[in-house]
Amino acid sequence: MLKLRLRRTGAKKRPSYRIVVAEHSSPRDGRFIEIIGHYDPLTEPATVKVNEDRAKHWLSVGAQPTETVAGLLKRAGVIAAAPAAEAATTDAS
């Protein structure tokens, strides 16, 4: 299974991340298929840049984002955020 996940880069105590498409069994900083964006949590506000076309392509062929990457994709506007009313009904069930 393919995953959209973060790959840590940057110096010690100064993390930055690349958003990559990788096989789920590959190590965090190991082999990947494609870089589709980057995330820098140290800037104010945090910087998120994503190649929307490639992200949508990988999602359409079945790649699953991790929870963190899903949040970043929502922030970047690639994935539509769930309406609050719909989220409340799923929690109540």
MDAnalysis code that builds the backbone (N, CA, C; Angstrom):
import MDAnalysis as mda
import numpy as np

u = mda.Universe.empty(279, n_residues=93, atom_resindex=np.repeat(np.arange(93), 3), trajectory=True)
u.add_TopologyAttr("name", ["N", "CA", "C"] * 93)
u.add_TopologyAttr("resid", np.arange(1, 94))
u.add_TopologyAttr("resname", ["MET", "LEU", "LYS", "LEU", "ARG", "LEU", "ARG", "ARG", "THR", "GLY", "ALA", "LYS", "LYS", "ARG", "PRO", "SER", "TYR", "ARG", "ILE", "VAL", "VAL", "ALA", "GLU", "HIS", "SER", "SER", "PRO", "ARG", "ASP", "GLY", "ARG", "PHE", "ILE", "GLU", "ILE", "ILE", "GLY", "HIS", "TYR", "ASP", "PRO", "LEU", "THR", "GLU", "PRO", "ALA", "THR", "VAL", "LYS", "VAL", "ASN", "GLU", "ASP", "ARG", "ALA", "LYS", "HIS", "TRP", "LEU", "SER", "VAL", "GLY", "ALA", "GLN", "PRO", "THR", "GLU", "THR", "VAL", "ALA", "GLY", "LEU", "LEU", "LYS", "ARG", "ALA", "GLY", "VAL", "ILE", "ALA", "ALA", "ALA", "PRO", "ALA", "ALA", "GLU", "ALA", "ALA", "THR", "THR", "ASP", "ALA", "SER"])
u.atoms.positions = np.array([
    [0.844, -1.179, 0.000],
    [0.000, 0.000, 0.000],
    [0.887, 1.239, 0.000],
    [0.460, 2.241, -0.734],
    [1.192, 3.507, -0.793],
    [0.665, 4.469, 0.260],
    [1.578, 5.229, 0.830],
    [1.234, 6.221, 1.848],
    [1.779, 7.576, 1.437],
    [1.035, 8.627, 1.757],
    [1.547, 9.987, 1.678],
    [1.992, 10.302, 3.096],
    [3.282, 10.555, 3.279],
    [3.778, 10.776, 4.625],
    [4.929, 11.760, 4.640],
    [5.364, 12.111, 5.857],
    [6.445, 13.080, 6.024],
    [7.787, 12.371, 6.083],
    [8.783, 13.002, 5.492],
    [10.163, 12.534, 5.539],
    [10.970, 13.658, 6.155],
    [11.636, 13.399, 7.273],
    [12.338, 14.452, 8.005],
    [13.638, 14.825, 7.296],
    [13.858, 16.133, 7.155],
    [15.111, 16.674, 6.641],
    [15.520, 17.801, 7.577],
    [16.613, 18.457, 7.293],
    [17.036, 19.579, 8.120],
    [18.060, 19.154, 9.155],
    [18.579, 20.129, 9.860],
    [19.626, 19.897, 10.839],
    [19.044, 19.430, 12.172],
    [19.919, 19.037, 13.054],
    [19.530, 18.626, 14.399],
    [18.821, 19.790, 15.089],
    [17.682, 19.516, 15.695],
    [16.849, 20.508, 16.390],
    [16.248, 21.566, 15.464],
    [16.370, 21.424, 14.153],
    [15.816, 22.355, 13.157],
    [15.096, 21.552, 12.073],
    [14.001, 20.884, 12.418],
    [13.377, 19.986, 11.445],
    [12.647, 20.726, 10.326],
    [12.669, 20.127, 9.180],
    [11.768, 20.467, 8.089],
    [11.416, 19.127, 7.458],
    [10.341, 19.091, 6.727],
    [9.839, 17.819, 6.230],
    [9.500, 17.916, 4.757],
    [9.646, 16.782, 4.062],
    [9.169, 16.650, 2.698],
    [7.944, 15.752, 2.746],
    [6.952, 16.086, 1.958],
    [5.775, 15.235, 1.831],
    [6.060, 14.306, 0.658],
    [6.106, 13.012, 0.932],
    [6.499, 12.045, -0.090],
    [5.445, 10.954, -0.235],
    [5.513, 10.273, -1.374],
    [4.724, 9.068, -1.614],
    [5.699, 7.909, -1.438],
    [5.372, 6.995, -0.519],
    [6.270, 5.874, -0.242],
    [5.459, 4.616, 0.021],
    [6.099, 3.491, -0.161],
    [5.516, 2.210, 0.215],
    [5.398, 2.177, 1.736],
    [4.316, 1.645, 2.267],
    [4.094, 1.684, 3.714],
    [5.168, 0.949, 4.499],
    [5.849, -0.012, 3.885],
    [6.866, -0.785, 4.602],
    [8.246, -0.135, 4.579],
    [8.426, 0.941, 3.815],
    [9.711, 1.633, 3.763],
    [9.935, 2.418, 5.052],
    [11.196, 2.556, 5.505],
    [11.451, 3.362, 6.708],
    [11.100, 4.828, 6.480],
    [10.936, 5.573, 7.578],
    [10.516, 6.975, 7.504],
    [11.382, 7.790, 6.544],
    [12.690, 7.689, 6.672],
    [13.588, 8.463, 5.812],
    [14.201, 7.604, 4.718],
    [13.560, 6.504, 4.406],
    [14.083, 5.569, 3.417],
    [13.587, 5.860, 2.012],
    [13.457, 4.789, 1.259],
    [13.091, 4.881, -0.149],
    [11.692, 5.467, -0.324],
    [11.547, 6.309, -1.341],
    [10.251, 6.907, -1.653],
    [10.074, 6.940, -3.156],
    [8.854, 7.192, -3.591],
    [8.532, 7.211, -5.017],
    [8.619, 8.615, -5.582],
    [8.025, 9.587, -4.877],
    [7.985, 10.955, -5.397],
    [7.826, 11.958, -4.258],
    [8.478, 13.104, -4.401],
    [8.295, 14.223, -3.473],
    [7.161, 15.079, -4.036],
    [6.123, 15.327, -3.219],
    [5.005, 16.128, -3.715],
    [4.864, 17.456, -2.986],
    [5.725, 17.722, -2.016],
    [5.642, 18.998, -1.315],
    [6.608, 19.068, -0.152],
    [6.533, 20.175, 0.590],
    [7.351, 20.301, 1.794],
    [6.595, 21.076, 2.868],
    [7.071, 20.892, 4.103],
    [6.435, 21.476, 5.282],
    [7.529, 21.956, 6.221],
    [7.455, 23.225, 6.615],
    [8.419, 23.798, 7.554],
    [7.658, 24.313, 8.769],
    [7.708, 23.568, 9.883],
    [6.941, 23.972, 11.067],
    [7.578, 25.115, 11.849],
    [8.810, 25.497, 11.535],
    [9.512, 26.501, 12.324],
    [9.220, 27.932, 11.893],
    [8.654, 28.123, 10.714],
    [8.309, 29.478, 10.285],
    [7.003, 29.890, 10.962],
    [6.746, 31.161, 11.012],
    [5.518, 31.655, 11.644],
    [4.699, 32.405, 10.611],
    [3.590, 31.949, 10.104],
    [2.984, 30.638, 10.343],
    [3.741, 29.530, 9.600],
    [3.459, 28.297, 9.944],
    [4.137, 27.149, 9.334],
    [3.907, 27.152, 7.822],
    [4.956, 26.837, 7.072],
    [4.906, 26.826, 5.615],
    [4.523, 25.438, 5.115],
    [3.509, 25.385, 4.251],
    [3.106, 24.137, 3.608],
    [2.988, 24.413, 2.124],
    [3.782, 23.721, 1.315],
    [3.688, 23.839, -0.145],
    [3.485, 22.445, -0.702],
    [2.439, 22.293, -1.509],
    [2.087, 20.986, -2.058],
    [1.798, 21.138, -3.540],
    [2.298, 20.194, -4.339],
    [1.945, 20.119, -5.745],
    [0.564, 19.461, -5.798],
    [-0.479, 20.274, -5.926],
    [-1.858, 19.789, -5.827],
    [-2.194, 18.737, -6.874],
    [-1.720, 18.917, -8.104],
    [-2.029, 17.951, -9.161],
    [-1.497, 16.566, -8.818],
    [-0.253, 16.506, -8.359],
    [0.350, 15.212, -8.034],
    [-0.299, 14.605, -6.788],
    [-0.626, 15.431, -5.806],
    [-1.277, 14.915, -4.607],
    [-2.641, 14.317, -4.959],
    [-3.410, 15.009, -5.781],
    [-4.711, 14.493, -6.188],
    [-4.560, 13.213, -7.006],
    [-3.525, 13.161, -7.844],
    [-3.271, 11.940, -8.630],
    [-3.026, 10.751, -7.707],
    [-2.131, 10.909, -6.738],
    [-1.803, 9.792, -5.852],
    [-2.991, 9.402, -4.993],
    [-3.782, 10.363, -4.549],
    [-4.984, 10.034, -3.786],
    [-5.987, 9.279, -4.655],
    [-6.067, 9.646, -5.940],
    [-7.021, 8.997, -6.842],
    [-6.631, 7.558, -7.160],
    [-5.344, 7.226, -7.080],
    [-4.923, 5.851, -7.364],
    [-4.825, 5.013, -6.094],
    [-5.267, 5.562, -4.957],
    [-5.392, 4.760, -3.755],
    [-4.378, 4.999, -2.657],
    [-3.487, 5.961, -2.799],
    [-2.528, 6.247, -1.731],
    [-3.268, 6.833, -0.527],
    [-2.891, 6.415, 0.665],
    [-3.547, 6.863, 1.892],
    [-2.644, 7.845, 2.629],
    [-3.135, 9.045, 2.967],
    [-2.309, 9.980, 3.738],
    [-2.304, 9.593, 5.218],
    [-1.197, 9.880, 5.896],
    [-1.165, 9.720, 7.345],
    [-2.027, 10.822, 7.950],
    [-2.298, 10.742, 9.250],
    [-3.141, 11.765, 9.892],
    [-2.526, 13.150, 9.748],
    [-1.217, 13.251, 9.960],
    [-0.536, 14.543, 9.877],
    [-0.585, 15.100, 8.461],
    [-0.301, 14.261, 7.474],
    [-0.317, 14.719, 6.083],
    [-1.734, 15.081, 5.662],
    [-2.730, 14.345, 6.140],
    [-4.124, 14.689, 5.811],
    [-4.454, 16.090, 6.324],
    [-4.005, 16.418, 7.529],
    [-4.219, 17.763, 8.066],
    [-3.511, 18.825, 7.250],
    [-2.291, 18.530, 6.807],
    [-1.548, 19.486, 5.980],
    [-2.219, 19.670, 4.621],
    [-2.731, 18.578, 4.049],
    [-3.419, 18.677, 2.760],
    [-4.712, 19.471, 2.894],
    [-5.400, 19.335, 4.023],
    [-6.608, 20.146, 4.263],
    [-6.231, 21.612, 4.371],
    [-5.140, 21.903, 5.079],
    [-4.680, 23.288, 5.225],
    [-4.301, 23.886, 3.877],
    [-3.710, 23.061, 3.002],
    [-3.308, 23.527, 1.679],
    [-4.471, 23.577, 0.700],
    [-5.625, 22.994, 1.066],
    [-6.795, 23.033, 0.198],
    [-6.888, 21.903, -0.795],
    [-6.070, 20.887, -0.659],
    [-6.109, 19.746, -1.580],
    [-7.263, 18.823, -1.228],
    [-7.472, 18.588, 0.070],
    [-8.579, 17.773, 0.555],
    [-9.603, 18.723, 1.175],
    [-10.869, 18.519, 0.847],
    [-11.916, 19.359, 1.432],
    [-12.079, 18.991, 2.898],
    [-12.163, 19.998, 3.757],
    [-12.376, 19.767, 5.186],
    [-13.811, 19.316, 5.404],
    [-14.007, 18.381, 6.330],
    [-15.347, 17.890, 6.628],
    [-16.145, 18.980, 7.328],
    [-17.404, 19.192, 6.950],
    [-18.236, 20.190, 7.632],
    [-18.398, 19.816, 9.109],
    [-18.509, 20.819, 9.971],
    [-18.598, 20.590, 11.410],
    [-19.844, 19.796, 11.785],
    [-20.964, 20.049, 11.125],
    [-22.214, 19.327, 11.434],
    [-22.077, 17.859, 11.105],
    [-21.426, 17.532, 10.002],
    [-21.246, 16.142, 9.615],
    [-20.313, 15.430, 10.597],
    [-19.276, 16.111, 11.039],
    [-18.347, 15.530, 11.994],
    [-19.028, 15.270, 13.331],
    [-19.933, 16.142, 13.741],
    [-20.635, 15.981, 15.009],
    [-21.559, 14.763, 14.959],
    [-22.202, 14.519, 13.839],
    [-23.105, 13.365, 13.754],
    [-22.331, 12.063, 13.742],
    [-21.153, 12.020, 13.153],
    [-20.360, 10.803, 13.148],
    [-19.809, 10.513, 14.537],
    [-19.532, 11.539, 15.329],
    [-19.050, 11.350, 16.698],
    [-20.162, 10.809, 17.597],
    [-21.392, 11.255, 17.361],
    [-22.514, 10.851, 18.199],
    [-22.933, 9.400, 17.935],
    [-22.627, 8.870, 16.763],
    [-23.048, 7.504, 16.405],
    [-22.308, 6.449, 17.147],
])
